[in-house]
Amino acid sequence: MSEFLSTWPPFSPFFEFAFMRRALAGCLALSLGATPIGVFLMLRRMSLAGDAMSHAILPGAAIGYLVAGLSLPAMTLGGLAAGLAVALLAGGVARNTVIREDTSLATFYLLSLSAGVLLISLRGSSVDLLHVLFGSVLALDDPALLLLGAFASLSIIALAIGLRLFVLEACDPSFLARISRLSPLAHYGFMVLLVLNLVAGFHALGTLMAVGIMILPAAAARLWVGNVGPLLLLASGIAIAGSLAGLLLSYHADLPAGPAIVLTLGATYLLSLAVGPLGPLASRWRSGWHFER
Amino acid sequence: MSRVACPQGAALLRFDNLTLGYNRHPAVHHLQGEIAGGSLLAIVGPNGAGKSTLLKAIAGELRPLQGRIERYGLDRRQIAYLTQQATLDQTFPIVVHDFVAMGLWREIGAFLGLGSEHRRRVHAAIERVGLHGLERRPIGALSGGQLQRALFARVLLQDAPLVLLDEPYGAIDAASVRDLAALVRQWHDEGRTVIAVLHDLAHVRQEYPETLLLAREAVARGETTSVLSPANLQRARQLAEGHGDGTPAAVCRVDRDAA
């Protein structure tokens, strides 16, 4: 099989070039770690909040960059610190004031994003800014791949252990708060996982598009399946297939890899809208169909 | 199997000069008295009377502005509370079986798997509320009555000594009301305490031996037929509209002995 793929021209870049294999490995880690988090973002109606959080990590990464240049550990730690600070502050304000969570998150992420851009512009070039905003999936080195793999592993383990908690927190949060003391753990634990995966995604796809590999496969999968377990699996499958196709598109058409991946995932979503059994068109075609009782 | 532990007749809840409200604006004033274990109590009153507020406070989700609620030996997580405006996301991709199984949380928690006995009980609960055959249907595809049945099945599995129901029969058909009312009677027969906020006075007269008539204060409490007298209902309406004349109601003590 691998012999066939290596001689099949569309797939040959993965056999010829290590940077393509690294990019694919990075995307695989994101598809397995970040995409399930994206499913829960969608189910909690927090898709745009995820986008906001992806911007919120910018000043931390920028401070890391100012201190140590394009250093993976420094920018990772900075991103994690900024993301967690915004998540905690936004959550705290939303729970203790009349400001609702979406507004609270918007205020802190705007502050954070503008501070980040300001910090980068103080000492960076436009190339550096592009790296932070759009990532460098074709330039993932060993430490970056290890980081992506470690964060993905952590996410998968946390989701496997706390799946029921995360499901109930997304489905019926008041019920969870009534029957369990773990409700705050579910909320803040999820936010920590979100920040971890956004930081991982930021290394590969940049802050602007890290959330793309989370939300687009989740939204596409939602148009095909109606139960949360299969939804998680299908979303990750779509993310893997979309990443593979996006990387090949990027290579063969000489396009930037990050946007090519996200656009491929976006096309999958549009296709799902058109033909997915839970999409608007399929619902119209099957308007005469109904349950037996 | 049942966790009902409260001795019949012993006080399960006690209100001590209880005043409840939101943002320092009182909604219910100076409630005093006890609710005995095993009671089947309806709370009725005009809109804005504070019925749901009282239920929320009993469930431990609203801190009193004044006074206190004593829950004798009852952790707030042992209370099954079916709210009027559930935060349930009906578009959430979860099937009836998995949704109802959440009622087993006290036994399986966040981390234990469902054993065969658990699955049997989930199926029994689904069958008990008349949803047999719909186990694999997403909750978003249920009708209003079916969803309410699923919520009752979840309450059934919670196996709670105290069940709070806030307008449980709103917008469901007569057959569903009949079936779910039978389940409430079963809970009462098993010795559970059931407190339900209701609007249908005919249903209350038929199903509930005890009633608390609220209108921002306790207008009357006791045997349903005497509480729901024309005079008390008239007084409740006046109080809710802010025309109370200050005279005490026919029955205004909120303890069981007053019945």
HADDOCK unambig.tbl for C-alpha pairs under 7 A between the chains (distance, minus, plus):
assign (segid A and resid 43 and name CA) (segid B and resid 92 and name CA) 6.65 0.50 0.50
assign (segid A and resid 161 and name CA) (segid B and resid 111 and name CA) 6.53 0.50 0.50
assign (segid A and resid 162 and name CA) (segid B and resid 110 and name CA) 6.62 0.50 0.50
assign (segid A and resid 162 and name CA) (segid B and resid 111 and name CA) 6.83 0.50 0.50
assign (segid A and resid 164 and name CA) (segid B and resid 110 and name CA) 5.69 0.50 0.50
assign (segid A and resid 165 and name CA) (segid B and resid 110 and name CA) 5.56 0.50 0.50
assign (segid A and resid 171 and name CA) (segid B and resid 88 and name CA) 5.85 0.50 0.50
assign (segid A and resid 171 and name CA) (segid B and resid 89 and name CA) 5.38 0.50 0.50
assign (segid A and resid 171 and name CA) (segid B and resid 92 and name CA) 5.92 0.50 0.50
assign (segid A and resid 172 and name CA) (segid B and resid 87 and name CA) 5.58 0.50 0.50
assign (segid A and resid 172 and name CA) (segid B and resid 88 and name CA) 4.38 0.50 0.50
assign (segid A and resid 172 and name CA) (segid B and resid 89 and name CA) 6.34 0.50 0.50
assign (segid A and resid 173 and name CA) (segid B and resid 87 and name CA) 6.66 0.50 0.50
assign (segid A and resid 174 and name CA) (segid B and resid 87 and name CA) 6.06 0.50 0.50
assign (segid A and resid 178 and name CA) (segid B and resid 77 and name CA) 5.95 0.50 0.50
assign (segid A and resid 179 and name CA) (segid B and resid 77 and name CA) 4.89 0.50 0.50
assign (segid A and resid 180 and name CA) (segid B and resid 77 and name CA) 6.98 0.50 0.50
assign (segid A and resid 226 and name CA) (segid B and resid 93 and name CA) 4.92 0.50 0.50
assign (segid A and resid 226 and name CA) (segid B and resid 94 and name CA) 6.97 0.50 0.50
assign (segid A and resid 226 and name CA) (segid B and resid 138 and name CA) 6.61 0.50 0.50
assign (segid A and resid 227 and name CA) (segid B and resid 93 and name CA) 4.54 0.50 0.50
assign (segid A and resid 227 and name CA) (segid B and resid 94 and name CA) 5.00 0.50 0.50
assign (segid A and resid 227 and name CA) (segid B and resid 95 and name CA) 6.52 0.50 0.50
assign (segid A and resid 228 and name CA) (segid B and resid 93 and name CA) 5.44 0.50 0.50
assign (segid A and resid 228 and name CA) (segid B and resid 94 and name CA) 6.07 0.50 0.50
